[in-house]
């Protein structure tokens, strides 16, 4: 049996890079404002290259694993509904706040944390499953959140869905997933120089994404409303992976895929929760605090989870 220190040696380097980015920004070794430029590189170039390369080398049947997609969607919807319900019962949240609380409970930081960590730990299989989970989050869960928020503000559901889906389709991760799926389905893959280019550029994705995440966290604080932030973090870090693992198991997926999917679900609150909060002027401080608290706590929760699953 793998001991706890072995698991810690596996996870600690990833979070050490996050800490390095945090320290660099806090001490002004690097201007915190430059985090945006680093994020642009990761978001538009490095991470798409990593995703395309991983998917292009997979069989199309492995990418479009409907059991995994169905299990992930079911688990995510359960957490979304639970988050909305608890925010209303415990904190008397408005409908807009309920939508954002549900999103924070159910959508993991896949792009900047899951893909680097799961990809490095489990290889191309980890990237493939992370990309599959990202499809559900981008195409269904985020549009659902936006639809609820805008309908609460008097917007029409049709217009809300149209805007949300347009944004999802234009997302670089969505484009990368579509390109990777197309290359896989065609049987072309990434031959020769194209494969070398994808590997080279994609290799920069993990450390750069983690460093940029640390820089962005340096501008956040836990602040007030600690109770709601703590509940949101517990839902995301503990309840979501438990529910996701059960759904994956119930649909009969192999143990290795159940384990990887559970680890993906255990990632902290996604950055896009704050983006939506800021855009609509709802729950801004709490979403920022939840990202910070859940990311710090994830150092321990993900390490323990990997130890229990090993």
C-alpha positions as CSV (number, residue, x, y, z in Angstrom):
1,X,0.0,0.0,0.0
2,X,1.3,3.5,-0.9
3,X,2.0,5.5,2.2
4,X,0.8,9.0,2.8
5,X,4.3,10.6,2.4
6,X,4.5,9.1,-1.1
7,X,1.2,10.8,-2.1
8,X,2.3,14.1,-0.5
9,X,5.5,13.9,-2.6
10,X,3.3,13.6,-5.6
11,X,0.9,16.5,-4.9
12,X,3.1,18.9,-3.1
13,X,5.2,20.0,-6.1
14,X,2.1,21.2,-8.0
15,X,0.8,23.3,-5.1
16,X,4.4,24.5,-4.5
17,X,4.3,26.1,-7.9
18,X,1.0,27.8,-7.0
19,X,2.6,29.0,-3.8
20,X,5.6,30.3,-5.8
21,X,3.3,32.3,-8.0
22,X,1.5,33.6,-4.9
23,X,4.7,34.6,-3.2
24,X,6.1,36.2,-6.4
25,X,3.1,38.4,-6.7
26,X,2.7,39.3,-3.0
27,X,6.4,40.4,-2.8
28,X,6.2,42.2,-6.0
29,X,9.0,40.2,-7.6
30,X,6.6,40.0,-10.5
31,X,4.0,42.7,-10.9
32,X,0.6,41.1,-9.9
33,X,-1.0,42.9,-12.9
34,X,1.1,40.7,-15.2
35,X,-0.9,37.6,-14.1
36,X,-3.5,38.6,-16.8
37,X,-0.9,38.3,-19.5
38,X,0.3,34.9,-18.2
39,X,-3.3,33.7,-18.1
40,X,-3.8,34.8,-21.7
41,X,-0.8,32.6,-22.7
42,X,-2.2,29.6,-20.8
43,X,-5.8,30.1,-21.8
44,X,-5.3,30.8,-25.5
45,X,-2.1,28.9,-26.4
46,X,-0.5,26.4,-23.9
47,X,-3.6,24.7,-22.5
48,X,-5.4,24.3,-25.9
49,X,-2.2,22.7,-27.3
50,X,-2.1,20.2,-24.4
51,X,-5.8,19.3,-24.8
52,X,-5.5,18.9,-28.6
53,X,-2.4,16.7,-28.3
54,X,-4.0,14.5,-25.7
55,X,-7.3,14.1,-27.5
56,X,-5.8,13.6,-31.0
57,X,-3.9,10.6,-29.8
58,X,-7.0,8.9,-28.3
59,X,-9.6,6.7,-30.0
60,X,-12.8,8.6,-30.7
61,X,-14.8,6.0,-28.7
62,X,-12.7,6.7,-25.6
63,X,-13.2,10.5,-25.9
64,X,-17.0,10.3,-26.3
65,X,-17.6,8.0,-23.4
66,X,-21.3,8.6,-22.9
67,X,-21.3,6.8,-19.5
68,X,-18.6,9.1,-18.2
69,X,-20.4,12.2,-19.6
70,X,-23.7,11.1,-18.2
71,X,-22.3,10.3,-14.7
72,X,-20.4,13.6,-14.6
73,X,-23.5,15.5,-15.6
74,X,-25.7,13.8,-13.0
75,X,-23.2,14.4,-10.2
76,X,-22.7,18.0,-11.2
77,X,-26.5,18.7,-11.4
78,X,-27.0,17.1,-8.0
79,X,-24.3,19.4,-6.5
80,X,-25.7,22.4,-8.3
81,X,-29.2,21.8,-6.9
82,X,-27.8,21.1,-3.4
83,X,-25.7,24.2,-3.4
84,X,-28.7,26.3,-4.5
85,X,-30.9,24.7,-1.8
86,X,-28.4,25.1,1.1
87,X,-27.7,28.8,0.1
88,X,-31.4,29.5,0.3
89,X,-32.1,27.6,3.6
90,X,-28.9,28.6,5.5
91,X,-28.2,32.1,4.1
92,X,-31.5,33.4,2.6
93,X,-29.8,33.8,-0.7
94,X,-31.5,35.5,-3.6
95,X,-32.1,33.6,-6.9
96,X,-28.9,35.1,-8.4
97,X,-26.9,34.2,-5.4
98,X,-28.4,30.7,-5.4
99,X,-27.2,30.2,-9.0
100,X,-23.7,31.3,-8.2
101,X,-23.6,29.3,-5.0
102,X,-24.7,26.2,-7.0
103,X,-22.1,26.9,-9.7
104,X,-19.4,27.2,-7.1
105,X,-20.4,23.9,-5.5
106,X,-20.5,22.0,-8.8
107,X,-17.9,23.4,-11.2
108,X,-14.2,22.5,-10.5
109,X,-11.1,24.4,-11.5
110,X,-10.4,22.1,-14.4
111,X,-8.5,24.3,-16.8
112,X,-6.0,25.7,-14.4
113,X,-5.7,22.9,-11.8
114,X,-7.3,19.6,-12.8
115,X,-5.7,19.3,-16.3
116,X,-2.1,20.1,-14.9
117,X,-2.4,17.9,-11.8
118,X,-4.5,15.0,-13.2
119,X,-2.6,15.1,-16.5
120,X,0.8,14.8,-14.8
121,X,-0.5,12.2,-12.4
122,X,-2.5,9.9,-14.7
123,X,-1.2,10.9,-18.2
124,X,-3.2,11.4,-21.3
125,X,-6.2,9.5,-19.8
126,X,-6.3,12.2,-17.1
127,X,-6.4,15.0,-19.7
128,X,-9.0,13.1,-21.8
129,X,-11.4,12.8,-18.8
130,X,-10.7,16.4,-17.7
131,X,-11.6,17.6,-21.2
132,X,-14.8,15.5,-21.1
133,X,-15.8,17.0,-17.8
134,X,-15.0,20.4,-19.2
135,X,-17.4,19.8,-22.1
136,X,-20.3,19.4,-19.6
137,X,-19.3,22.4,-17.5
138,X,-18.8,24.8,-20.5
139,X,-21.8,23.6,-22.6
140,X,-24.4,22.9,-19.9
141,X,-23.6,24.1,-16.4
142,X,-22.3,27.6,-17.0
143,X,-25.1,28.4,-19.5
144,X,-27.6,27.1,-16.9
145,X,-26.1,29.4,-14.2
146,X,-26.3,32.4,-16.6
147,X,-29.9,31.5,-17.6
148,X,-31.0,31.5,-13.9
149,X,-29.2,34.7,-13.1
150,X,-30.5,36.6,-16.1
151,X,-34.0,35.3,-15.7
152,X,-34.0,36.6,-12.1
153,X,-33.0,40.0,-13.5
154,X,-35.9,40.1,-16.0
155,X,-34.0,38.8,-19.0
156,X,-35.6,36.3,-21.4
157,X,-34.5,32.7,-21.0
158,X,-33.9,32.3,-24.8
159,X,-31.6,35.3,-25.0
160,X,-29.8,34.2,-21.9
161,X,-29.1,30.7,-23.3
162,X,-28.1,32.1,-26.7
163,X,-25.5,34.4,-25.1
164,X,-24.2,31.7,-22.8
165,X,-23.8,29.1,-25.5
166,X,-22.1,31.6,-27.8
167,X,-19.6,32.4,-25.1
168,X,-19.1,28.7,-24.5
169,X,-18.5,27.9,-28.2
170,X,-15.9,30.7,-28.5
171,X,-14.0,29.5,-25.4
172,X,-10.5,28.4,-26.4
173,X,-11.0,25.1,-24.4
174,X,-14.1,24.4,-26.4
175,X,-12.3,25.0,-29.7
176,X,-9.4,22.8,-28.5
177,X,-11.7,20.0,-27.6
178,X,-13.5,20.2,-31.0
179,X,-10.2,20.2,-32.9
180,X,-8.9,17.3,-30.8
181,X,-12.1,15.3,-31.3
182,X,-12.0,16.0,-35.1
183,X,-8.4,14.8,-35.4
184,X,-9.1,11.7,-33.4
185,X,-12.2,10.9,-35.5
186,X,-10.4,11.4,-38.7
187,X,-7.6,9.0,-37.7
188,X,-5.0,11.7,-38.7
189,X,-3.9,12.4,-35.1
190,X,-0.9,14.8,-34.8
191,X,1.9,13.4,-37.1
192,X,5.4,14.7,-37.3
193,X,6.1,18.3,-36.6
194,X,2.5,19.0,-35.5
195,X,2.9,16.5,-32.7
196,X,6.2,17.9,-31.7
197,X,4.8,21.4,-31.7
198,X,1.8,20.3,-29.6
199,X,4.0,18.5,-27.1
200,X,6.4,21.4,-26.8
201,X,3.8,24.2,-26.3
202,X,1.5,22.0,-24.2
203,X,4.4,21.2,-22.0
204,X,4.4,24.8,-20.7
205,X,0.7,24.6,-19.8
206,X,1.0,22.9,-16.3
207,X,3.7,25.0,-14.6
208,X,2.5,28.2,-16.2
209,X,-1.1,27.7,-15.3
210,X,-0.3,26.8,-11.7
211,X,2.0,29.8,-11.3
212,X,-0.6,32.1,-12.8
213,X,-3.2,30.7,-10.4
214,X,-1.0,31.5,-7.5
215,X,-0.5,35.1,-8.7
216,X,-4.2,35.6,-9.0
217,X,-4.8,34.2,-5.5
218,X,-2.5,36.8,-4.1
219,X,-5.1,39.4,-4.9
220,X,-7.8,37.7,-2.9
221,X,-8.7,37.5,0.8
222,X,-11.1,35.3,2.9
223,X,-12.7,38.4,4.5
224,X,-16.2,38.3,5.8
225,X,-19.1,35.8,5.4
226,X,-16.8,33.0,6.4
227,X,-19.7,30.6,7.2
228,X,-21.1,30.7,3.6
229,X,-17.5,30.5,2.2
230,X,-16.8,27.5,4.4
231,X,-20.0,25.7,3.4
232,X,-19.3,26.3,-0.3
233,X,-15.8,25.0,0.1
234,X,-17.0,21.9,1.8
235,X,-19.5,21.2,-0.9
236,X,-16.9,21.6,-3.6
237,X,-14.0,19.7,-2.0
238,X,-15.8,16.9,-0.1
239,X,-19.4,16.5,-1.3
240,X,-18.8,16.9,-5.0
241,X,-16.1,14.2,-5.3
242,X,-18.2,11.8,-3.1
243,X,-21.3,12.2,-5.3
244,X,-19.3,12.1,-8.6
245,X,-17.5,8.9,-7.5
246,X,-20.8,7.3,-6.6
247,X,-22.4,8.2,-10.0
248,X,-19.3,6.9,-11.9
249,X,-19.4,3.7,-9.9
250,X,-23.2,3.2,-10.4
251,X,-22.8,3.5,-14.2
252,X,-20.3,0.7,-14.2
253,X,-17.2,2.6,-15.2
254,X,-13.8,0.9,-14.6
255,X,-12.1,1.6,-11.2
256,X,-9.3,3.7,-12.8
257,X,-11.8,6.0,-14.4
258,X,-13.9,6.2,-11.2
259,X,-10.7,7.3,-9.4
260,X,-9.7,9.9,-12.0
261,X,-13.2,11.3,-12.2
262,X,-13.4,11.6,-8.4
263,X,-10.1,13.4,-8.3
264,X,-11.2,15.9,-11.0
265,X,-14.4,16.6,-9.0
266,X,-12.3,17.2,-5.9
267,X,-10.6,20.3,-7.4
268,X,-11.4,23.7,-5.8
269,X,-13.9,26.3,-6.9
270,X,-13.4,27.4,-10.5
271,X,-12.2,30.9,-11.4
272,X,-15.1,31.5,-13.7
273,X,-17.4,31.6,-10.7
274,X,-15.7,34.9,-9.7
275,X,-15.9,36.1,-13.4
276,X,-19.7,35.7,-13.4
277,X,-20.0,37.2,-9.9
278,X,-18.1,40.3,-10.9
279,X,-20.0,40.6,-14.2
280,X,-23.4,40.5,-12.5
281,X,-22.3,42.3,-9.3
282,X,-23.5,39.4,-7.1
283,X,-21.6,37.5,-4.4
284,X,-18.3,39.0,-5.5
285,X,-16.4,38.9,-2.2
286,X,-17.7,35.5,-1.2
287,X,-16.8,33.9,-4.6
288,X,-13.3,35.4,-4.4
289,X,-12.9,34.1,-0.9
290,X,-14.2,30.7,-1.8
291,X,-11.6,30.3,-4.5
292,X,-8.8,31.2,-2.2
293,X,-10.0,29.1,0.8
294,X,-10.9,26.0,-1.3
295,X,-7.6,26.2,-3.2
296,X,-5.6,26.3,0.0
297,X,-7.6,23.5,1.6
298,X,-7.3,21.4,-1.6
299,X,-3.6,20.9,-0.8
300,X,-4.7,18.6,2.0
301,X,-8.0,17.3,0.7
302,X,-6.7,16.1,-2.7
303,X,-3.6,14.6,-1.0
304,X,-5.8,12.7,1.4
305,X,-8.2,11.6,-1.4
306,X,-5.4,10.2,-3.5
307,X,-4.1,8.4,-0.4
308,X,-7.5,6.8,0.2
309,X,-8.0,5.9,-3.5
310,X,-4.5,4.5,-4.0
